Amino acid sequence: MYSTKFSALYRLNQSINHVRRSFFSQTYINGQWVSSQSGETFKVYNPANGNEIGSVPDCNIQDAEKAVQAAHDAFHNKWSMKTGKERSIVMKKFYDLIVKNKDQLGKILTTEMGKPLREAVGEILYGASYIEWFAEEAKRIHGDVLPSILPNRRSFVIRQPIGVCGFITPWNFPSSMILRKAGAALAAGCTVVVKPAEDTPYSCLAVCDLAKEAGFPDGTFNVITSTRSAEVGKFLCEHPLISKMSFTGSTEVGKKIMAMCASTVKKISLELGGNAPFIVFNSADVKQAVQGAMASKFRASGQTCVCANRILVQEGIYDQFMSEFIKKTKEQVVGDGLNESINLGPVINQDQYERIIDFISDAKERGAKIETGGKEKKGKTSGFFIEPAIVTDVNLSMRVAKEEIFGPVAAIIKFKTEDEAVNIANSVDVGLAAYVFSQDISQIWRVAERLQTGMVGLNEGIISSVEAPFGN
C-alpha cells in the first residue's frame, strides 16, 4: 500500500496511466522498481518554490553492485544477442512513447529542474531524436573488408558491443543527456547503468518507465539514485564488469573520473566544462547576433556547458548591439517555469545561486558595471531566481571572464581587432564551444579555424545537433 498523500509530481503524472505509484519512491534495477537495500532515501525539491517534490532511494555500493550485475547478465544473455533490426524495433517503440508523453515528461523536468516548460518539452523531443537516430543506426553497424599484402588473404573488421556502460549525468539536461548516451549504447547492443544527478532523478526514472513499456529486456536499463556521488562514482569507474564510462559535468570531477578509470583501462567519454566566447564582428547582422546571444546565453537560465560565457563585441558595432541586447534582456520574464509566460526559470539550487551572486560581486569589485539585472527576484516563493544580468567593462582578471559562470549573467568585452578577439577567446583553459557572427565569409572561416574549441556556431546561437559530433 502507498500513502494517498503524494507530491506535486504525482499529480502532474495522473495522465500518464502506465506510471506506477512506486515510481515516485523507488529506483529502477533489473526491470523492477526497488528501494535501496539500506532503506535510506533523499528528498528532491522544486527550485522554483523550495517545495518538496518527493523522495527517492539513496542507493549505496550494494545497490550499485546489483545494478551492474543485472546489466552484465542482460548484456550477455539478452540484449547483445539481438540483431540490429530487433534492437531498432524496440528503440523505435521507445521513441514513440517519449514523443507521445512529451508534455507530461516536460512537466516532470520543469518541476525538478526549473527551466520553462516549452524549453523542457523541447529537451524531451531533442533527447527523443537521439533515440530515433540511433534506432536507425542500429541496423547499419557495418564492418570492413581490407585487402592484404599477401595473396589469398583478406582481413575483416567487425564492430561488436563493448559491454556494460556506466553513465554519470548532469542536472541541467536531465533527460536529453541520458538519452544521448543511452541511445548510442543501446543501439550498439550494450546495457547501461545510469547515475543521474541527485537534484533531478525523476526525469531519468520517467524515461525508464517508458523503456520498460517499449520492451527492453530486464537489466538493460538500470538507475542508481544517490547522494553518494563520489562513493558510487568511484565504484562504477573501478568496477571490472563496466567496460565504458561516460560523464558530463565539471572539469575537476572529470579529471578524477579519468584517473579512476585508469585502474581498469576503461574506455571513457568526458564532456566537461566550457567557457564559450561569443564573438560579434562589425559586419554582423545586429538583429541576428542579438537573437543568437539571447538563445545561447539565457537558455536554461544560462546553465548549459555551451552557453555564451564571454560576449566579445567589436567596437564599431558595440553601441548598436548593446542597445538591442539590453532591451531584449530587460524584456525577459523570470518565474516558475510551469507558467507559460515565463522566459527564465530559477537556477537549480542554493549553492548555484550563491555562486552566481559571487561572480557578480567579484565583477563589481573589480570595476565592472552592471547594466541590468543580477538581483534576486523578490516574490511570494522562496525559489532561486536571479534577474538576467549584463556586465560591461569586463577585464580578464574577473571571474566572469576566467571561469564558467553557469548562470544568467552575460559578460561583455569590447575589442578592436580580429587578432585581439581570437586571443581573448583562446585565453582560457577549456574549449568546448564558440560562436562567431559576421557577414564576411572569409573572416568566418578564418576565425573558426583559429578558435581552440571543438564546436563553432557560425551566425547561429544553438549548435547542438543529433547528426553532428558533440565535444572537443
Residue, then its C-alpha position, 0 to 999 in steps of 0.5 A: m500500500y502507498s500513502t494517498k498523500f503524494s507530491a506535486l509530481y504525482r499529480l502532474n503524472q495522473s495522465i500518464n496511466h502506465v506510471r506506477r505509484s512506486f515510481f515516485s519512491q523507488t529506483y529502477i534495477n533489473g526491470q523492477w522498481v526497488s528501494s535501496q537495500s539500506g532503506e535510506t532515501f533523499k528528498v528532491y525539491n522544486p527550485a522554483n518554490g523550495n517545495e518538496i517534490g518527493s523522495v527517492p532511494d539513496c542507493n549505496i555500493q550494494d545497490a550499485e553492485k546489483a545494478v551492474q550485475a543485472a546489466h552484465d547478465a542482460f548484456h550477455n544473455k539478452w540484449s547483445m544477442k539481438t540483431g540490429k533490426e530487433r534492437s531498432i524495433v524496440m528503440k523505435k517503440f521507445y521513441d514513440l512513447i517519449v514523443k507521445n508523453k512529451d508534455q507530461l515528461g516536460k512537466i516532470l523536468t520543469t518541476e525538478m529542474g526549473k527551466p520553462l516548460r516549452e524549453a523542457v518539452g523541447e529537451i524531451l523531443y531533442g533527447a527523443s531524436y537521439i533515440e530515433w537516430f540511433a534506432e536507425e543506426a542500429k541496423r547499419i553497424h557495418g564492418d570492413v573488408l581490407p585487402s592484404i599484402l599477401p595473396n589469398r588473404r583478406s582481413f575483416v573488421i567487425r564492430q561488436p558491443i563493448g559491454v556494460c556502460g556506466f553513465i554519470t549525468p548532469w542536472n541541467f539536461p536531465s533527460s536529453m543527456i541520458l538519452r544521448k548516451a543511452g541511445a548510442a549504447l543501446a543501439a550498439g547492443c550494450t546495457v547501461v547503468v545510469k547515475p543521474a544527478e541527485d537534484t533531478p532523478y525523476s526525469c531519468l526514472a520517467v524515461c525508464d518507465l517508458a523503456k520498460e513499456a517499449g520492451f527492453p529486456d530486464g537489466t538493460f536499463n538500470v538507475i542508481t539514485s544517490t547522494r553518494s556521488a563520489e562513493v558510487g562514482k568511484f565504484l562504477c569507474e573501478h568496477p571490472l564488469i563496466s567496460k565504458m564510462s561516460f560523464t558530463g559535468s565539471t572539469e575537476v570531477g572529470k579529471k578524477i573520473m579519468a584517473m579512476c578509470a585508469s585502474t581498469v583501462k576503461k574506455i571513457s567519454l568526458e564532456l566537461g566544462g566550457n567557457a564559450p566566447f561569443i564573438v560579434f564582428n562589425s559586419a554582423d547582422v545586429k538583429q541576428a547576433v542579438q537573437g543568437a546571444m539571447a538563445s545561447k546565453f539565457r537558455a536554461s537560465g544560462q546553465t548549459c556547458v555551451c552557453a555564451n560565457r564571454i560576449l566579445v563585441q567589436e567596437g564599431i558595432y558595440d553601441q548598436f548591439m548593446s542597445e538591442f541586447i539590453k532591451k531584449t534582456k530587460e524584456q525577459v520574464v523570470g518565474d516558475g517555469l510551469n507558467e507559460s509566460i515565463n522566459l527564465g526559470p530559477v537556477i537549480n539550487q542554493d549553492q548555484y545561486e550563491r555562486i552566481i551572486d559571487f561572480i557578480s560581486d567579484a565583477k563589481e569589485r573589480g570595476a565592472k558595471i552592471e547594466t541590468g539585472g543580477k538581483e534576486k527576484k523578490g516574490k511570494t516563493s522562496g525559489f532561486f531566481i536571479e534577474p538576467a544580468i549584463v556586465t560591461d567593462v569586463n577585464l580578464s582578471m574577473r571571474v566572469a571572464k576566467e571561469e564558467i559562470f553557469g548562470p544568467v549573467a552575460a559578460i561583455i568585452k569590447f575589442k578592436t581587432e580580429d587578432e585581439a578577439v581570437n586571443i581573448a577567446n583562446s585565453v582560457d583553459v577549456g574549449l568546448a564551444a564558440y560562436v562567431f557572427s559576421q557577414d564576411i565569409s572569409q573572416i568566418w572561416r578564418v576565425a573558426e579555424r583559429l578558435q581552440t574549441g571543438m564546436v563553432g556556431l557560425n551566425e547561429g546561437i544553438i549548435s547542438s545537433v543529433e547528426a553532428p559530433f558533440g565535444n572537443 
